[in-house]
Amino acid sequence: MTKSGRKTAALEDGERFDRLSEKFLALTGRRAVRVLFPGGSSRKSAVIVTDDGDRLVITRRRHEGRAELEAEVLGQLKRQGAPVPEIIARDGKWIVQENLGNLRLSEAIDAAAPKQRPVLLRAAVESLIALHQAGRRAGLVGRVVSIGKEPSWLETLANMPVRIGEHLKIPAPALPHQAIMAQLVIKQPAFIKWDARPGNAALRDDGTVGWFDWEHCGCRSPLDDLAWFLGDEWSPDEPETEAILLDGYLADFTGNDSSAAHDYLMTFGTLHMCVRLSLILSRKDGGEWWDRDYCLGGDKIGVTLSEAITVAGRAARWSAASRLLASLSPWFGDVAERIHEL
């Protein structure tokens, strides 16, 4: 960056600090001494360090309705003892909330020793179950939007393997799209977080996991949250740990541990991983792989060779366990090979 570029960036950062500090003072009556941007200065949220050393998060949502929804949902969940941040203040599009921790779960998992990773994964799964239970007690079903019920949304999700095949010039096997779409329809939606990526969770000081970024919550299958978490590129592909988790907790997400629930998870999860893989490939777009530390530290999409291979390998395994997507399993092997060549 040129000297003038550095001066411009510093000026913009200074102006943003002043703006956020003033808003924070107006909302809380407290003064900021530092403003931190853990995910980069382009993000909608910043961490405010107060003059007495506390850290709080200030967020500006794009729409006031989103901010209102997030604040209401978090208030209801917090009253039910859910692992979510406390709302400190809200005004219009602005929210100030508790800082759950300084280490995102994605970073904690990545830095953990092999024996510690299953402990973190279990803690995250248990915290998702606690969220769903709190949502039921708070009566949030029907008070938030239903997600993914439009036929066009279902069709787009079912066609994600085709999109990847076109991108990599490896045509995906023909699939029973109507049957897939029918399986993805949720007849009894429940309250879920959605966007339950490990990057949207923090490892707290007591070893538990708390979840933030609630503007996209809604009603669908609780299994979708499990798929978002386990299928993310920053979640390690550990089949033995995964099997233990599903064995012990699947019934907590569905009310039963039926084979139908497992099959749905494998189908939805595979297609969700196709979404993640499509995002990775579209952002690479013929260029170089991104720096892994930059992606992980800034909670970016994992546009890295290792994360792309992780997603493809897990998708091969999950699709093999889906009655409707089994033909994709060897194809994902071809996808992984092609990704190595990019």
N, C-alpha and C positions, 0 to 999 in steps of 0.2 A: 504494500500500500504506500502511496506517496505521502509526503509530509502533509500536504493539503488534505489528503484523504483521511489521515489520522486526526487532523484537527476537526474535520467535519464530523467524524464518528464521535470524537470526544464531546463536541458541542451537542450532538444529538443525544448522547448518553446523559450529559448534564441537564439538558432540558427535560428529558424523561424522568430523571431523578427528581427534579423540582416538581414536575407535574404529579408524579406518584406520591411524593412526600406530602404535598399540599392536600391531595385527595385523602391520603391515609390520616392526616391530622384532622380533616373535616369529619371523617367517618368515626374515628376512635378517640380523638382528643389526645393522641399520643404522638410524639415526635420520632421521625426516622433519622437514623444516623448513617445507615447504609441501605442500598437497594441491590439485591443480588438476582441474577437471572440464570438459574441452574440449567435451564433448557435453551439458553440463548436469548438475546435481547429482542428477537422477533416474536417470542411467545407471549401469550395473553396474560400469563401469571408471573409475578415476581415475589421474592422473599424480602420482607421488610425487617431490618434489624433495628429495634427500638433503642432509645437512649438508656434503657435499663437492661439491655442485653437479650430481651425476648425476640423470638422470630415468629412472624406472622406472614400469611400469604395474602396478597391482594390480587384480585382478578377482575378484568373487565371483559364481560361477555359481549358478543356481537349484538344480541337482542335482549332487551329487558325481560322478556318472557322467559328466556333461558335462565337468566340470573335468578328470577323469582322462583322458577321450578327447582333449581339447584338448592337454593337456600331453604325452601320449604321441605324438600325431600331430606336434606341433611339434618334439619331440625327434628323431623319426625323420627329418622333413624337413630339420631343421637339419643333421643329420649328413650329409645328402646335398647340402648346399650350397644349399638352397632359400632364396629371399628371404622369410624368415619371422623372427619374433622368437625370441630365445633364452629358454628357460625358466630363470628364476633360482631359483624355489622353488615348491612346491605343498604344500598341506595341506588335505585335505577339499575343500570347495567353493572354496577360495582359490587363486589363481595370481598369482605375481609374474613378470613377463616384461620383456624388453628393450623400450624405447621406440624404435620404428623411425624416428620423425621427428616434428617438430612441425607439419607441414603435410599435411593429408589430400590425397589425389590429387584429389578433387573440387574442393577450394579452389584447388589448384595449376593445374588445367585452366582453371578459371573466370578466374583472374587472368592467365593466360598470353597473350602476344601471339599473333595469328593464326598466325604462322609457327612458333611454338613448340608449339602444341597438337598437331599431328601427331607431333612428337617424343615428347611425353608419352604419347599414345595408343599409339604403337609400343612404348615402354618397358613399358607396362602389359601389352600383349598378349604381349610376349616373356617377361615375368615369369610370366604364367599358364602359358605353355608350360613354363617351367622348373619350376614347381610340379608339373605333371602328370608330367614326366619324373622328378623326384625321388620322387614318390609311387610310380611304377612300380618304380624301383630299390629303394625301401624295402619293396616288397611290401605296400602298404597295401590293395590290393583284397582284399575278403573280411574285412578286419579292422575295417572301418567299415560302417555301415548302408547299405543300398540306399535311394535316394531316389526317390519318385514311381513306385513300381511297382504300387500298388493301383489297381484300376479306378476307384474313387471319386475318387482324386486326379486321374487322367487325365481323367475326365469333368468335374470342376470346372474344370480348366484349359481344356479344349476349349470350355466354356460361358462363358468370361469375356466374349467380345463380347456375348453375350445380356445379361449383368449390366450392362454399360455402357449398352447400348441401353435397358434398363428404367430405369436411373438418369436418363438424359437424355431419355427418352421419344422415342427414335429407334430403332425396332426394327432389330436387326442382320439382315442377309441370312441366309437359310437356308444352313446349312453341312453338309457330309458328316461328321457327328460320329464315326461309327464309323471312317471312314477316317483322320480326324485322330487319334483315340485310338490307332489301330494304328501310325501313324507315330511317335507319341510313346513307344512301347514301346522300351526299350533292351535289345537282346539280349546285348550284351557290355559291361556297365557297367565303368567305369574310375574311379579315384580322382579326385575333383574338390573344389574348395573349397566350391562353392555360395555363395550370398550374395556373389558377387564384384562387389559394387558399388564404384565409385570411392571412396565414403566409408569403405570397409573397407580402404583401401590408403593408404600414406604415400609421399611423395616423399622419398627419402633424400638425404643430402648429396652423394653421388657421381652423382646424376641417375638412379639406378635406382629401381624401385618395389618396395616390400615390402608383404606382405599380413598383416593381423591379423584377429582375431575368427574363431576356427576351431571354435566349438562346434557348428556345423551342417554340417560337412564330411561327405562320404559318397561313394557310388558312383552315378554316372549317366553321361551323355554329357559328354565334355570340352567339346563345343560349348555346353553349357548355361552354363558359366562365361563363354564369349565373349558369349553372349546377355545374361547378367546385366550384364556390363560395358558393352557397346556400347548396350544397350537402356535403360540407366538414365536417369532424367530429368536427372541432372547430367552426363551425357556429351553433348558437343555433337553436333548432327546435321550432319555434314559428309560428304556422299555420296562426294566424290572421295577423301578420306582413307580412308574406310571401304572403298571398292573396292580401294585399294592394299593395305590391311591384309589383306583377305580373299584377294586375289590372292597375296600373299606368304606368308601364314601358315595358311591354312585346312588345308593338308595336315598341318601340325604338330599340329593338334588331332584329326585323324581318321585319320592314316596314309595318306590319299589326298586328292586335291582333286576328288573326283567331284561330279557335279551333284546326286546324292542327298544328299551332306553339306550342300551349299549350300541345298538345298530344305528339309532338316530345320531348319537354322539359321533360315531365314526363317519357317518355321511356328512353331517353339518360341519364337523371338524375338518374333514378333508377339503371341503369346498372353501371353508374359511382360510385354510392354509394356502389354497390357490389364490385367494384374494391377497394374502400377505406376499406371496411369491410374485404376483402380478405387479404389486406396488414396488417391490425391490427391482424387478426387471425394467419397469417403465422409468424409474429414476436413474438407473444405470444408463439405459438408452444408448448403448454402444460406447460409452465412455469408460473411464477407469473405475474400479471398485473404490468405494469411499474408505476413509480411515476408520478403523473399527473403534478406536478410543473416542473419536469425535462422535460417532453414531451412538455409542453406549452412554457416554457422559452427557450428551445433549438430548437423550431420549428421541433420537431420530429413527426412522425406518432403517433396518439393518441392511444397507446396500453394500454388503460384504460377501465375499465368496463363502466364508465359513457359515454365515447365517443362512444364505441361500441353499447351501447343501444340507444344512440341518432341517430346513423346512421341507425340502424335497424328499429327504430320507424318511422323515416322520410321516409325510403324506403317503408315501409308498406303503408304509406299515398300516396306517389307519384305513386306507382305501381297501387293502386286502381283507380287512375285518368288516367291511360294509357289503351287504348283499347286493346293493345297486351299483357300487363303484369298484368292485373287485377287479374289473378289467383295466383300471387305471394303474394298478400296482406296478406291473413291469414297465409301463410307460413312464412312470415317475423315475425309474432307473435311467431311462434314456434322457429324461429331462436333466437329471443330475450330471450325466456325462456331458451334455451339451453346455450346461452352465460352466463346467470346468474349462470349456474351450473358449468362453467369452473373453 
